[in-house]
Amino acid sequence: MHLTLSLTGHGFHPAGWRQSSAPALPGYRAPLQRAEAAGLDAVLLGPALGSPALLLSGGTDAVQLDPMPLLGSLVPHSQRIGLGAAVFMSHTEPFHTARAFAVLDNLSAGRTAWCVDTLQLDQAQADFAHRPSPPTAATRYARALEYIQVVKQLWDSWQDDTIIADKASGIFAHGTRVHRIDHVGEHFTVRGPLTALRPRQGRPVIVQWDMSAEGLALAAATADVFLATCLTLDEAQAFSAGLRAATAAAGRDPAALRTLLNVTPILAASTAAAEDRAALLDAAITPALATALRDEAGAGASRSALRFTGTATALAELMTAWVAAGACDGWNLRPAVLPDDLDALLGELAPALQRAGQLRQDYVGATLREHLGLARPVNPNAA
């Protein structure tokens, strides 16, 4: 079973900050190190909240640190666990994203993941005044597909054996092994090559979670990992089968895509105690925030995670059963309250999965692709 942990602020429950033991600006180093000690595949950083109405309600944690520099700051504080960061595609450029992840992947010895954020928000659009009005959904997803294609080409613009540093011959690098990409498309014109070495993994792991029809088509064509939200076993089985079929239709091997299900656990020593805790969290939602949440649900906003209320043992049994039934390849944990829920998730749930033989006792591979059982991409320029 593959297991990742999403980290953001004070947790994923809208009122989690009111129950959290952390200060207004929580730390990320300790949760990362605990997740690594528990043998998780990766920690994924931001974003947590998708609706401007939620942020503007004033009743939820609105402090969202930029995931990219945060990832860079965490690299030296871990050795084996993967590190993923979300990049908001609508207001970034593929060259900058490709270069940042190439550098971080090499610095981390091959442990990074690019979390592709295709969310389009009017509030965020207004914050970037240099951009025109929001495009149509079709245009936005066409741009996203081209963006990812350009990034992959840039990662491959350096062959793995470009740098030889041969002091005897005086040759530091083979210039013939660095390639321009000369991409000219509808949305981008990028000559290349990248001004950074090819990533240690060849290409960092690409993570997506957009469950719209357009988002699923994009994932089928480009993703390595998909974070899905399904509320029942039947729904998860149908979703996983559909995504595999779409991936095959896109000309890719379905075995090259990992599907993880989002879950927000509210755990306690007994089911009754967990239900009491969930009730306290829900009661802490302010009226303004409750209105924003209702508006978001009424607008058909995507569901963020399956909510599980109970014991760590019961959750471990559910997670194991769903994986065995072919509903998913693993789970993405979205703690309700951070850092408080880590005791139950990493101190109780993870050991229960390890005892059941569902979670590694120790890392075998070195890179995130190896943790996930994904092959290192072949560089087409080296053929």
VENVENDA-V564144 format. One record per residue. N is the residue number from 1. RES is the residue in three letters. SS is DSSP state (@ for helix, = for strand, . for the rest). Layout:
N:RES:SS + N:RES:SS
//
This chain:
1:MET:. + 2:HIS:= + 3:LEU:= + 4:THR:= + 5:LEU:= + 6:SER:= + 7:LEU:= + 8:THR:. + 9:GLY:. + 10:HIS:. + 11:GLY:. + 12:PHE:. + 13:HIS:. + 14:PRO:. + 15:ALA:. + 16:GLY:@ + 17:TRP:@ + 18:ARG:@ + 19:GLN:@ + 20:SER:. + 21:SER:. + 22:ALA:. + 23:PRO:. + 24:ALA:. + 25:LEU:. + 26:PRO:. + 27:GLY:. + 28:TYR:. + 29:ARG:@ + 30:ALA:@ + 31:PRO:@ + 32:LEU:@ + 33:GLN:@ + 34:ARG:@ + 35:ALA:@ + 36:GLU:@ + 37:ALA:@ + 38:ALA:. + 39:GLY:. + 40:LEU:. + 41:ASP:. + 42:ALA:= + 43:VAL:= + 44:LEU:= + 45:LEU:= + 46:GLY:. + 47:PRO:. + 48:ALA:. + 49:LEU:. + 50:GLY:. + 51:SER:. + 52:PRO:@ + 53:ALA:@ + 54:LEU:@ + 55:LEU:@ + 56:LEU:@ + 57:SER:. + 58:GLY:. + 59:GLY:. + 60:THR:. + 61:ASP:. + 62:ALA:. + 63:VAL:. + 64:GLN:. + 65:LEU:. + 66:ASP:. + 67:PRO:@ + 68:MET:@ + 69:PRO:@ + 70:LEU:@ + 71:LEU:@ + 72:GLY:@ + 73:SER:@ + 74:LEU:@ + 75:VAL:@ + 76:PRO:@ + 77:HIS:@ + 78:SER:. + 79:GLN:. + 80:ARG:. + 81:ILE:. + 82:GLY:= + 83:LEU:= + 84:GLY:= + 85:ALA:= + 86:ALA:= + 87:VAL:= + 88:PHE:= + 89:MET:@ + 90:SER:@ + 91:HIS:@ + 92:THR:. + 93:GLU:. + 94:PRO:@ + 95:PHE:@ + 96:HIS:@ + 97:THR:@ + 98:ALA:@ + 99:ARG:@ + 100:ALA:@ + 101:PHE:@ + 102:ALA:@ + 103:VAL:@ + 104:LEU:@ + 105:ASP:@ + 106:ASN:@ + 107:LEU:@ + 108:SER:. + 109:ALA:. + 110:GLY:. + 111:ARG:. + 112:THR:= + 113:ALA:= + 114:TRP:= + 115:CYS:= + 116:VAL:= + 117:ASP:= + 118:THR:. + 119:LEU:. + 120:GLN:. + 121:LEU:. + 122:ASP:@ + 123:GLN:@ + 124:ALA:@ + 125:GLN:@ + 126:ALA:@ + 127:ASP:@ + 128:PHE:. + 129:ALA:. + 130:HIS:. + 131:ARG:. + 132:PRO:. + 133:SER:. + 134:PRO:. + 135:PRO:. + 136:THR:. + 137:ALA:@ + 138:ALA:@ + 139:THR:@ + 140:ARG:@ + 141:TYR:@ + 142:ALA:@ + 143:ARG:@ + 144:ALA:@ + 145:LEU:@ + 146:GLU:@ + 147:TYR:@ + 148:ILE:@ + 149:GLN:@ + 150:VAL:@ + 151:VAL:@ + 152:LYS:@ + 153:GLN:@ + 154:LEU:@ + 155:TRP:@ + 156:ASP:. + 157:SER:. + 158:TRP:= + 159:GLN:. + 160:ASP:. + 161:ASP:. + 162:THR:. + 163:ILE:= + 164:ILE:= + 165:ALA:= + 166:ASP:= + 167:LYS:. + 168:ALA:. + 169:SER:. + 170:GLY:. + 171:ILE:= + 172:PHE:= + 173:ALA:= + 174:HIS:. + 175:GLY:@ + 176:THR:@ + 177:ARG:@ + 178:VAL:= + 179:HIS:. + 180:ARG:. + 181:ILE:. + 182:ASP:. + 183:HIS:= + 184:VAL:= + 185:GLY:. + 186:GLU:. + 187:HIS:. + 188:PHE:. + 189:THR:= + 190:VAL:= + 191:ARG:. + 192:GLY:. + 193:PRO:. + 194:LEU:. + 195:THR:. + 196:ALA:. + 197:LEU:. + 198:ARG:. + 199:PRO:= + 200:ARG:. + 201:GLN:. + 202:GLY:= + 203:ARG:. + 204:PRO:. + 205:VAL:= + 206:ILE:= + 207:VAL:= + 208:GLN:= + 209:TRP:. + 210:ASP:. + 211:MET:. + 212:SER:. + 213:ALA:@ + 214:GLU:@ + 215:GLY:@ + 216:LEU:@ + 217:ALA:@ + 218:LEU:@ + 219:ALA:@ + 220:ALA:@ + 221:ALA:@ + 222:THR:@ + 223:ALA:. + 224:ASP:. + 225:VAL:= + 226:PHE:= + 227:LEU:= + 228:ALA:= + 229:THR:. + 230:CYS:. + 231:LEU:. + 232:THR:. + 233:LEU:@ + 234:ASP:@ + 235:GLU:@ + 236:ALA:@ + 237:GLN:@ + 238:ALA:@ + 239:PHE:@ + 240:SER:@ + 241:ALA:@ + 242:GLY:@ + 243:LEU:@ + 244:ARG:@ + 245:ALA:@ + 246:ALA:@ + 247:THR:@ + 248:ALA:@ + 249:ALA:@ + 250:ALA:. + 251:GLY:. + 252:ARG:. + 253:ASP:. + 254:PRO:@ + 255:ALA:@ + 256:ALA:@ + 257:LEU:. + 258:ARG:= + 259:THR:= + 260:LEU:= + 261:LEU:= + 262:ASN:= + 263:VAL:= + 264:THR:= + 265:PRO:= + 266:ILE:= + 267:LEU:= + 268:ALA:. + 269:ALA:. + 270:SER:. + 271:THR:@ + 272:ALA:@ + 273:ALA:@ + 274:ALA:@ + 275:GLU:@ + 276:ASP:@ + 277:ARG:@ + 278:ALA:@ + 279:ALA:@ + 280:LEU:@ + 281:LEU:@ + 282:ASP:@ + 283:ALA:@ + 284:ALA:. + 285:ILE:. + 286:THR:. + 287:PRO:@ + 288:ALA:@ + 289:LEU:@ + 290:ALA:@ + 291:THR:@ + 292:ALA:@ + 293:LEU:@ + 294:ARG:@ + 295:ASP:@ + 296:GLU:@ + 297:ALA:@ + 298:GLY:@ + 299:ALA:. + 300:GLY:. + 301:ALA:. + 302:SER:. + 303:ARG:. + 304:SER:. + 305:ALA:. + 306:LEU:= + 307:ARG:= + 308:PHE:= + 309:THR:= + 310:GLY:= + 311:THR:. + 312:ALA:@ + 313:THR:@ + 314:ALA:@ + 315:LEU:@ + 316:ALA:@ + 317:GLU:@ + 318:LEU:@ + 319:MET:@ + 320:THR:@ + 321:ALA:@ + 322:TRP:@ + 323:VAL:@ + 324:ALA:@ + 325:ALA:. + 326:GLY:. + 327:ALA:. + 328:CYS:. + 329:ASP:. + 330:GLY:= + 331:TRP:= + 332:ASN:= + 333:LEU:= + 334:ARG:= + 335:PRO:. + 336:ALA:. + 337:VAL:. + 338:LEU:. + 339:PRO:. + 340:ASP:. + 341:ASP:. + 342:LEU:@ + 343:ASP:@ + 344:ALA:@ + 345:LEU:@ + 346:LEU:@ + 347:GLY:@ + 348:GLU:@ + 349:LEU:@ + 350:ALA:@ + 351:PRO:@ + 352:ALA:@ + 353:LEU:@ + 354:GLN:@ + 355:ARG:@ + 356:ALA:. + 357:GLY:. + 358:GLN:. + 359:LEU:. + 360:ARG:. + 361:GLN:. + 362:ASP:. + 363:TYR:. + 364:VAL:. + 365:GLY:. + 366:ALA:. + 367:THR:. + 368:LEU:@ + 369:ARG:@ + 370:GLU:@ + 371:HIS:@ + 372:LEU:@ + 373:GLY:. + 374:LEU:. + 375:ALA:. + 376:ARG:. + 377:PRO:. + 378:VAL:. + 379:ASN:. + 380:PRO:@ + 381:ASN:@ + 382:ALA:@ + 383:ALA:.
//
